[in-house]
Amino acid sequence: MNQKRVRVILLVSVAAILGFYLIVTPLIERWLTQQDSRQIIPMSDSLTTSQEIRIFTSKLAVFLGFAFIGGSVGSFLNVVAWSVPRGEPIVFRSSACPKCGAKIRAYDNLPVISYFLLAGRCRDCDVRIPIRYVLVEWAAGGIFASLFLFELVTGAQNVPGFNHPAFSGILWIVMYAKWDIIGIYIFHASLFSLLLTIALMELDRLRPPRGFFVGTIAVMLAAVTLFDFLQPVALVDQLPYFARFAETLRAQGMLMRLATAIFGGVFGFAVGSLLSYRSIDLALYWSAIPLAFTLLGIGLGWQATLVIAIIYGAIRLLIKCSSAITGSAGTLPASMLLLLVAFAHHPFWRWIAERLTES
């Protein structure tokens, strides 16, 4: 990749960030405000122009900070997706160029930024850096930034069953830290990051190892069991016809949350196994989709997982029919499609849940 192309990508990237923040963000905020029944006290109209600029700049800086953290996570996910299936260490190792073996300097390892500063090439041997690295960093940064906008600063307005605070915004949620909402944000960012990692493994035609499978499920189960705010929709709310049994579990607190998580995980695994049963290479892909659906079931509950599965299955069917008509094979990994569907569902999670409850 020549320097001219890198500069073009850099300019487009900057324009995309500003466009997203200046155009998409107000649209999201307007839609969420329409769905919000809380009484929000507006900011004083007596602010001067310079004060408004400082406030806007501060908000943009915090937003970019969270996006940068996401990009750093994406850089780590590249290592995890490549190393874990091969049994290589991921913690006690130094980043190095795969071509010349030179250690990558700290200032050359900044997510997204270093790629553009180096013009997409290794500083030592000038070999091209695969564009996949920066794309994954962009994807992870986008996950963290988007969740920041429609989940964190809105007070988890997209999460059904959650006791939303009276105030929202960066000041009231981040600066005056609301740890339950911040915890929900970190939990969901971690969930989608795990889905991205699974998709990257499948893209490389690598199967998530058994230890990764068991470890991620165990961590997710422990998180939702220990922290009640991570599981706003309990089993008693999901299975009203078993209310007597569920009420017994509700009194146990952690046992109730564990039962809810296990039920969602088993449901997700069953759905994922069913949807991946007739995959072209069953021996290679059998664990990707079931694992992803299991994590969704634990993290979001069986109802959200069912909605995601229906949308995912419908899209897969359309792709299959289109491929049969055109004679071309789809190139998007199944788990990558699932990630896109699940993430597109997430901003509308509460709205969809309320519509289903009303019906």
Secondary structure as UniProt FT lines:
FT   HELIX           3..19
FT   HELIX           20..24
FT   HELIX           25..35
FT   TURN            45..46
FT   HELIX           49..83
FT   HELIX           84..86
FT   TURN            98..100
FT   HELIX           106..108
FT   TURN            111..112
FT   HELIX           113..117
FT   TURN            118..120
FT   TURN            123..125
FT   HELIX           131..147
FT   HELIX           148..152
FT   TURN            153..155
FT   TURN            157..158
FT   TURN            160..161
FT   HELIX           171..175
FT   TURN            176..177
FT   HELIX           179..203
FT   TURN            204..205
FT   HELIX           210..226
FT   HELIX           228..230
FT   HELIX           235..238
FT   HELIX           240..242
FT   HELIX           243..250
FT   TURN            251..253
FT   HELIX           254..275
FT   TURN            276..278
FT   TURN            280..281
FT   HELIX           282..285
FT   TURN            286..287
FT   HELIX           288..300
FT   HELIX           302..326
FT   HELIX           334..345
FT   HELIX           346..348
FT   HELIX           349..358
//
